[in-house]
Amino acid sequence: MATQEATPVSAPPRPPAENMVWIPGGTFLMGSDRHYPEEAPAHKVKVAGFWIGAYAVTNAEFARFVDATGYVTVAERPADPADYPGAQPELLVPASVVFKKTRGPVDLSNPYNWWTYVAGADWRHPRGYDSSIDNLLDHPVVHVAFEDAEAYTRWRGHELPTEAEWEFAARGGLEAAEFTWGDEYTPSGRPMANTWQGEFPWQNRVEDGHEWTAPVGSFAPNGYGLYDMAGNVWEWTTDWFQDHTQNIKSACCTIDNPRGGERDRSCDPRTPTIKIPRKVMKGGSFLCAPNYCRRYRPAARMPQPIDTSTCHLGFRCVVRSASVGG
């Protein structure tokens, strides 16, 4: 099995924060030619050394940020009707997107069969007004829009990873492996990540022990010591979503410049008429299933509107070597 080509960059003398892991950087084959179209073409990318959180940011950590700053997330604010002309009034109240299991098989081409805006759903109330995070403090924070994630990282003096940094770290040194742990989805029948077992979106056998999010670190780390780089929750990156072909042509995501995409050209190929800019999210979630969304892989990527939060999307932090004198 091929390994990533690491660059001999010395780590700074100590981590910039607790539970951060040094990634030495190097050159790797980003994307995939064997899976979803948006992952192709596979292409060489070089990243510099950086620190990255061993875990996604948790509810407890996000609560400390909110307590210290009084920050109000996008999902907790009413939407401005001027920004969404023609929107139904019930969609303009504070709300977020929540998964709803169906009673049986449905048309998988229509995600509205299982996604719904739920009034009162936010990071404190992940399933709506009547839910809470009282027993979920060690779970990844969800229902955070892109600006919420950025606000947290600024408060910490950190940043969000680029898509290339995230994918390099997720691979854990295994460039050619399909998953963060190797090539077999469930080695010896053992679930390696919090994903969906059964027929999405109606039958979940919960073989991994978690129907929704799991506490961070519930599964074994990858080769770099990072947890939950597959499944559990998708994670925001800083890149505007474009297909890799566009990125390469515009020199936005090449071996010399791993940052990708342009705001004005970011889009979702499935809904080209909706012009809300989209960032790349990575890693898959507890809702990814073999019959619908095999995106619990390092190469997988999806476009996410920057104004939209969901019950299966969070983030983790990075600190780049230049920021700490490395």
C-alpha positions as CSV (number, residue, x, y, z in Angstrom):
1,M,0.0,0.0,0.0
2,A,1.4,3.4,-1.0
3,T,2.2,6.0,1.7
4,Q,2.1,9.7,1.4
5,E,5.4,11.5,0.7
6,A,6.1,13.4,3.9
7,T,8.1,16.6,4.0
8,P,10.8,16.7,6.6
9,V,9.5,19.6,8.6
10,S,10.2,19.7,12.3
11,A,7.3,20.2,14.6
12,P,7.2,23.4,16.7
13,P,8.3,22.7,20.3
14,R,4.8,22.1,21.7
15,P,1.2,22.0,20.6
16,P,-0.5,25.4,20.3
17,A,-3.5,23.9,22.2
18,E,-4.6,20.8,23.9
19,N,-5.4,17.7,21.7
20,M,-3.7,19.1,18.6
21,V,-1.6,16.8,16.4
22,W,1.3,17.8,14.2
23,I,1.0,16.9,10.5
24,P,4.4,17.2,8.8
25,G,3.0,18.1,5.4
26,G,4.1,16.7,2.1
27,T,2.8,15.7,-1.3
28,F,-0.1,13.4,-1.9
29,L,-2.6,12.2,-4.5
30,M,-5.8,14.2,-3.7
31,G,-9.2,13.0,-4.9
32,S,-10.2,9.8,-6.6
33,D,-10.9,8.5,-10.1
34,R,-12.8,5.5,-8.8
35,H,-15.8,7.0,-7.0
36,Y,-18.1,10.0,-7.3
37,P,-17.5,12.4,-10.3
38,E,-16.8,15.4,-8.1
39,E,-13.7,13.6,-6.7
40,A,-12.0,13.3,-10.0
41,P,-9.4,13.8,-11.3
42,A,-7.0,12.6,-8.7
43,H,-4.1,15.0,-8.7
44,K,-0.9,15.8,-6.8
45,V,-1.1,18.4,-4.1
46,K,1.6,19.7,-1.7
47,V,0.7,21.0,1.8
48,A,2.9,22.5,4.4
49,G,3.1,21.3,8.0
50,F,0.3,22.2,10.3
51,W,-1.4,21.3,13.6
52,I,-4.9,19.9,13.5
53,G,-7.4,19.0,16.2
54,A,-7.4,15.3,17.1
55,Y,-11.1,15.6,17.5
56,A,-14.0,17.7,16.1
57,V,-15.0,20.6,18.2
58,T,-17.4,19.4,20.9
59,N,-20.6,20.8,22.4
60,A,-18.7,21.5,25.6
61,E,-16.0,23.5,23.8
62,F,-18.5,25.5,21.7
63,A,-20.5,26.2,24.9
64,R,-17.4,27.8,26.5
65,F,-17.1,30.0,23.4
66,V,-20.7,31.1,23.5
67,D,-20.5,31.8,27.3
68,A,-17.4,33.9,26.8
69,T,-18.6,35.9,23.8
70,G,-22.4,35.8,23.8
71,Y,-22.2,34.6,20.2
72,V,-25.5,33.8,18.5
73,T,-25.4,31.2,15.7
74,V,-27.0,31.5,12.3
75,A,-29.6,28.9,13.2
76,E,-30.6,30.9,16.3
77,R,-31.4,34.1,14.3
78,P,-34.5,34.8,12.2
79,A,-33.7,34.9,8.5
80,D,-33.9,38.2,6.7
81,P,-36.8,38.0,4.2
82,A,-34.9,40.3,1.8
83,D,-32.2,37.6,1.5
84,Y,-34.8,34.9,0.6
85,P,-37.5,36.5,-1.6
86,G,-40.6,34.3,-1.9
87,A,-39.6,32.1,1.0
88,Q,-42.5,30.7,3.2
89,P,-42.7,32.6,6.5
90,E,-42.3,29.4,8.5
91,L,-38.9,28.9,6.9
92,L,-37.7,32.4,8.1
93,V,-37.9,31.6,11.9
94,P,-34.8,30.4,13.7
95,A,-34.4,26.9,12.5
96,S,-32.0,24.3,11.1
97,V,-32.0,21.2,9.0
98,V,-32.7,17.9,10.7
99,F,-32.8,14.4,9.4
100,K,-36.1,12.5,9.7
101,K,-36.0,8.7,9.2
102,T,-38.7,7.5,6.7
103,R,-41.1,4.7,7.4
104,G,-39.9,2.7,4.4
105,P,-38.0,3.0,1.1
106,V,-38.3,6.3,-0.7
107,D,-37.0,7.9,-3.9
108,L,-33.3,8.5,-3.1
109,S,-33.0,11.2,-5.7
110,N,-35.2,13.6,-3.6
111,P,-33.4,14.5,-0.3
112,Y,-36.5,16.3,0.9
113,N,-37.9,12.9,1.7
114,W,-35.7,12.9,4.8
115,W,-34.5,16.4,5.4
116,T,-36.7,19.0,7.1
117,Y,-36.3,22.5,8.5
118,V,-37.2,22.3,12.2
119,A,-38.0,25.5,14.1
120,G,-35.9,25.8,17.2
121,A,-33.3,23.3,16.1
122,D,-29.8,24.7,16.8
123,W,-26.6,23.6,18.4
124,R,-28.2,23.6,21.9
125,H,-31.3,21.7,20.6
126,P,-30.1,19.4,17.9
127,R,-33.5,17.9,17.1
128,G,-35.7,20.9,17.9
129,Y,-37.1,22.8,20.9
130,D,-37.7,19.7,23.0
131,S,-34.1,18.3,22.7
132,S,-30.9,19.3,24.5
133,I,-27.2,18.6,24.7
134,D,-27.3,17.9,28.4
135,N,-26.0,14.3,27.8
136,L,-24.1,15.2,24.6
137,L,-21.3,17.5,25.8
138,D,-18.6,15.2,24.4
139,H,-20.4,14.9,21.0
140,P,-19.3,17.1,18.1
141,V,-21.2,20.4,17.9
142,V,-23.6,20.5,15.0
143,H,-26.1,23.0,13.5
144,V,-23.2,25.4,12.9
145,A,-23.1,27.4,9.6
146,F,-19.8,28.3,8.1
147,E,-19.6,31.7,9.8
148,D,-20.3,30.1,13.1
149,A,-17.3,27.8,12.7
150,E,-15.1,30.7,11.6
151,A,-16.2,32.7,14.6
152,Y,-15.2,29.9,17.0
153,T,-11.8,29.5,15.3
154,R,-11.1,33.2,15.4
155,W,-11.9,33.2,19.1
156,R,-9.4,30.4,19.7
157,G,-6.8,32.0,17.5
158,H,-7.1,29.0,15.1
159,E,-8.4,28.5,11.6
160,L,-10.4,26.0,9.6
161,P,-8.5,23.6,7.4
162,T,-8.3,23.8,3.6
163,E,-9.7,20.9,1.7
164,A,-6.2,19.7,0.9
165,E,-5.0,19.9,4.5
166,W,-8.1,18.1,5.7
167,E,-7.7,15.3,3.2
168,F,-4.0,14.9,3.7
169,A,-4.6,14.6,7.5
170,A,-7.5,12.2,7.0
171,R,-5.5,9.8,5.0
172,G,-3.2,9.2,8.0
173,G,-0.2,8.5,5.7
174,L,-2.1,6.0,3.5
175,E,-2.3,7.7,0.1
176,A,-3.8,4.8,-1.8
177,A,-6.2,3.4,0.8
178,E,-9.9,3.8,0.3
179,F,-10.7,4.6,3.9
180,T,-8.8,6.3,6.7
181,W,-7.9,2.9,8.2
182,G,-7.2,0.9,5.0
183,D,-9.1,-0.7,2.2
184,E,-11.7,-2.9,3.9
185,Y,-14.9,-1.1,5.1
186,T,-15.5,-3.4,8.1
187,P,-12.3,-5.4,8.8
188,S,-13.3,-8.7,10.6
189,G,-16.9,-7.4,10.6
190,R,-15.9,-4.5,12.9
191,P,-17.4,-1.0,12.2
192,M,-14.5,1.5,12.1
193,A,-16.6,4.7,12.1
194,N,-20.0,6.0,13.0
195,T,-21.9,5.5,9.7
196,W,-25.3,4.1,8.7
197,Q,-25.7,0.3,8.6
198,G,-28.8,-0.9,6.7
199,E,-31.0,0.7,4.0
200,F,-30.9,4.5,4.1
201,P,-33.1,6.4,5.0
202,W,-35.5,4.0,6.8
203,Q,-33.5,1.0,8.2
204,N,-30.6,1.5,10.5
205,R,-29.3,-1.6,12.2
206,V,-27.0,0.5,14.5
207,E,-24.3,-2.1,14.4
208,D,-21.8,0.6,15.4
209,G,-23.8,1.4,18.5
210,H,-24.7,4.9,17.5
211,E,-27.9,6.0,15.7
212,W,-27.0,9.7,15.8
213,T,-23.7,11.3,16.6
214,A,-21.2,9.5,18.8
215,P,-18.9,11.0,21.5
216,V,-15.7,12.2,19.8
217,G,-13.0,9.5,19.9
218,S,-15.4,6.6,20.0
219,F,-13.5,4.8,17.2
220,A,-9.8,4.1,16.7
221,P,-7.7,6.9,15.3
222,N,-6.0,7.0,11.9
223,G,-2.3,6.8,11.4
224,Y,-1.7,10.4,12.5
225,G,-3.7,10.0,15.7
226,L,-6.8,11.8,14.4
227,Y,-10.3,10.6,15.4
228,D,-13.5,10.6,13.4
229,M,-12.0,11.6,10.1
230,A,-14.7,9.4,8.6
231,G,-18.3,9.4,9.6
232,N,-19.9,10.9,12.7
233,V,-20.2,14.5,11.3
234,W,-19.2,16.2,8.1
235,E,-16.6,18.9,8.6
236,W,-16.3,22.4,7.1
237,T,-13.3,23.4,5.1
238,T,-12.3,26.9,3.8
239,D,-12.4,26.0,0.1
240,W,-15.2,27.2,-2.2
241,F,-16.7,24.2,-4.0
242,Q,-15.7,23.6,-7.6
243,D,-14.9,20.3,-9.3
244,H,-11.3,19.4,-9.3
245,T,-11.0,20.0,-13.0
246,Q,-11.9,23.7,-12.6
247,N,-9.6,24.1,-9.7
248,I,-6.6,22.6,-11.6
249,K,-7.3,24.8,-14.7
250,S,-7.5,27.9,-12.6
251,A,-4.4,27.0,-10.6
252,C,-6.4,27.1,-7.4
253,C,-5.6,23.6,-6.3
254,T,-2.3,22.4,-7.7
255,I,0.9,21.1,-6.3
256,D,2.0,24.7,-5.7
257,N,-1.2,26.1,-4.2
258,P,-3.5,23.7,-2.3
259,R,-6.3,26.2,-1.7
260,G,-9.2,25.7,-4.1
261,G,-12.3,27.3,-5.6
262,E,-13.7,30.7,-6.2
263,R,-16.8,32.1,-4.4
264,D,-18.5,33.3,-7.5
265,R,-18.1,29.9,-9.2
266,S,-19.0,27.7,-6.3
267,C,-22.2,25.8,-6.8
268,D,-23.9,22.5,-6.3
269,P,-24.2,20.6,-9.7
270,R,-27.4,19.0,-8.5
271,T,-29.1,22.5,-8.0
272,P,-27.4,24.8,-10.5
273,T,-30.1,27.5,-10.3
274,I,-29.6,28.1,-6.6
275,K,-26.7,30.6,-6.3
276,I,-25.9,30.5,-2.6
277,P,-22.1,30.1,-2.4
278,R,-20.9,26.7,-1.1
279,K,-17.9,25.5,0.8
280,V,-16.4,22.0,0.6
281,M,-17.3,19.7,3.5
282,K,-15.4,16.5,4.1
283,G,-15.6,13.2,5.9
284,G,-19.1,11.9,5.7
285,S,-21.4,11.4,8.7
286,F,-23.5,9.1,10.7
287,L,-26.0,9.3,7.8
288,C,-23.7,7.9,5.1
289,A,-24.7,4.4,3.9
290,P,-23.4,1.9,1.4
291,N,-26.7,2.1,-0.6
292,Y,-26.8,5.9,-0.8
293,C,-23.7,7.9,0.2
294,R,-20.4,6.2,0.3
295,R,-18.6,9.4,1.3
296,Y,-17.0,8.1,4.5
297,R,-13.7,8.3,2.6
298,P,-10.8,10.8,2.6
299,A,-11.3,11.7,-1.1
300,A,-15.1,12.3,-0.7
301,R,-16.4,15.9,-0.8
302,M,-19.7,17.7,-1.0
303,P,-20.9,21.3,-1.5
304,Q,-22.6,22.9,1.4
305,P,-24.3,26.3,1.3
306,I,-22.5,28.7,3.7
307,D,-25.8,29.9,5.2
308,T,-27.1,26.4,6.1
309,S,-26.6,24.4,9.2
310,T,-27.5,20.7,9.7
311,C,-27.7,18.0,12.3
312,H,-24.7,16.2,10.8
313,L,-22.1,18.9,10.1
314,G,-19.4,20.2,12.4
315,F,-15.8,21.2,12.2
316,R,-12.3,21.0,13.6
317,C,-9.5,23.5,14.0
318,V,-6.0,23.9,12.5
319,V,-3.0,26.1,13.4
320,R,-0.5,26.5,10.6
321,S,3.2,26.2,11.2
322,A,3.9,29.9,10.3
323,S,1.5,30.9,13.1
324,V,3.6,29.2,15.8
325,G,7.0,29.8,14.4
326,G,7.5,26.4,12.9
